[in-house]
Amino acid sequence: MAGRAAVRPDVLVVGGGNAALCAALAARDAGGRVLLLEKTAPEWRGGNSKYTRNVRVASPEYPEDEFLRDLIEVTGPDLDRQLARFTIGRSRELPAWMEAHGARWQGALRGTLQLSRTNRFFLGGGKALLNAYYRHAERAGVEVRYRTEVLALEIENGVFRRARVRAPEGEAEIEAGAVVVASGGFEGNREWLRRTHGEAADNYLVRGSGANDGRLLGQLLELGARRRGNPHGFHAVACDARAPRAEGGIVTRVDAIPFGIVVNREGRRFADEGADLWPKRYASWGGLIARQPGQLAFSVFDRQVMGRFIPPLYPPYRAERLEDLAGQMGIDAVALIETVEGFNRAVDSDAPYDPGRLDGRGTRGVDPPKSNWALALEQPPFFAYPLRPGITFTYLAVGVDERARVLGEDGHPFANVFAAGEVMAGNVLLNGYLGGFGMTIGSVFGRIAGEEAAVCGRAA
Ligand SMILES: Cc1cc2nc3c(=O)[nH]c(=O)nc-3n(C[C@H](O)[C@H](O)[C@H](O)COP(=O)(O)OP(=O)(O)OC[C@H]3O[C@@H](n4cnc5c(N)ncnc54)[C@H](O)[C@@H]3O)c2cc1C
């Protein structure tokens, strides 16, 4: 049997993203012997966390009550309110803890100034943060094994005994005093997505890690863990349809939508492109496009607004005439021209155009309306980005308590099984998204899981 740990670890951490690293660092700080198993090769380590940019934290400038109100506004009232309040309270400690483990900060990006009060931005992004965590962990004596997938957890009567793993040398069993499951959601599992969303799922892009297949999430639920979150929901934004099927990261997101119109492959508009300001509008378009034929849409705009949004990775289609643009888009030119002309006629040009606020410059007599930032598309060249739904993460989760212990269906915790990050985020985030809160959840519960698992694993 290959890959057996030389010394039985106190804490086995499954996963290699933010939650896992926070758990490993905290468990090591608490004196535990820690073994971390990451499914991917070292160059792909960091899961979805490597694509992040910021974390949301409570502070004197951003009071806990306001943070909670913001959360409830996006996710609805069904969250575990007590756990959410607890998470927010513990987020205060994160900046100092993160700095002590290698995090460095940078100013908020231009264009997202409203986040500078609520969110801290990582210098160099999530990849740099994760690299710093790995360096600290290895220096502190955490053993990290890559290309090692946990296939199954053996749990008897609520007690974790060993994990079955697959490593390059072969399959093995690894015993440990406690386990922290930090292996993310199931957004990388096409078959699971097909079960919940039908064939449309074949056309979704996975913005983050294709390795997050939810294997252990599913297994914990089968083993009797309490089911939390939303089994059908996922967070999805509009991504460039030319992006890779997975691992496209942040740069494939298309921010052009409010600056023009969006048509489906039949050349028809289907939603209000001027409905609300970031971050709300940003999260709704993935779902809207998922409901269109072929899960394909196009953001169409003209020269007037070029340069007003963050340029995405791929260049737009570009043409002097709409019929030529339609040719590049692969859609019917007559339908596109009809839609653009109908939209142009409906623009209320009396109101002044101001992309910096909800300007109320909308349309009249066109369905659906565009309620802000309506400008006639009349100045060539014309541009288009092809769009597909890009999944960020899923909302299904295992129930946990304030000690990050996985709860059984009866509400009693498993003895030595802890969870952190996306695998338990659905306790406090069931719908929508509050920018930076994914990293808050993973960091708060990663730390707690690591500390608790170290105590429990050393005693085992
Ligand atoms: C493009 C993008 C941008 C984002 N930006 C932000 C942001 O700025 N701020 C924010 O707060 N959130 C952001 N998010 C959400 C954020 O990424 C997640 O909330 C967070 O990273 C989840 O951390 P995690 O550790 O739970 O999962 P991950 O970081 O995804 O880590 C899971 C790890 O588990 C490994 N794994 C899976 N199964 C197994 C197994 N069976 N055995 C061993 N290893 C396994 C995977 O390989 C992976 O490394 C973003 C997400 C995406 C996709």
The ligand as an ORCA input file, in Angstrom:
! r2SCAN-3c Opt
* xyz 0 1
  C     -13.267     33.578    -10.365
  C     -13.638     33.631     -8.904
  C     -13.420     34.792     -8.184
  C     -13.783     34.858     -6.821
  N     -13.499     36.003     -6.122
  C     -13.749     36.039     -4.801
  C     -13.305     37.151     -4.001
  O     -12.663     38.093     -4.489
  N     -13.601     37.130     -2.667
  C     -14.273     36.074     -2.086
  O     -14.516     36.108     -0.887
  N     -14.654     35.001     -2.803
  C     -14.403     34.949     -4.137
  N     -14.753     33.831     -4.847
  C     -15.343     32.682     -4.110
  C     -14.187     31.962     -3.396
  O     -13.284     31.513     -4.354
  C     -14.649     30.789     -2.543
  O     -15.636     31.195     -1.649
  C     -13.470     30.232     -1.726
  O     -12.307     30.189     -2.486
  C     -13.776     28.841     -1.217
  O     -12.633     28.340     -0.568
  P     -12.506     26.804     -0.242
  O     -11.191     26.627      0.414
  O     -13.719     26.319      0.427
  O     -12.504     26.070     -1.684
  P     -11.371     26.045     -2.828
  O     -10.465     27.209     -2.755
  O     -12.092     25.835     -4.116
  O     -10.530     24.760     -2.470
  C     -11.015     23.456     -2.561
  C      -9.812     22.553     -2.794
  O     -10.157     21.202     -2.518
  C      -9.494     20.361     -3.452
  N     -10.240     19.112     -3.491
  C     -11.507     18.909     -3.928
  N     -11.872     17.621     -3.734
  C     -10.817     17.004     -3.167
  C     -10.581     15.669     -2.732
  N     -11.533     14.710     -2.834
  N      -9.368     15.360     -2.205
  C      -8.405     16.300     -2.086
  N      -8.577     17.581     -2.477
  C      -9.770     17.934     -3.006
  C      -9.517     21.162     -4.738
  O      -8.516     20.721     -5.619
  C      -9.273     22.584     -4.214
  O      -7.911     22.891     -4.156
  C     -14.386     33.735     -6.198
  C     -14.595     32.551     -6.924
  C     -14.224     32.491     -8.257
  C     -14.436     31.203     -9.022
*
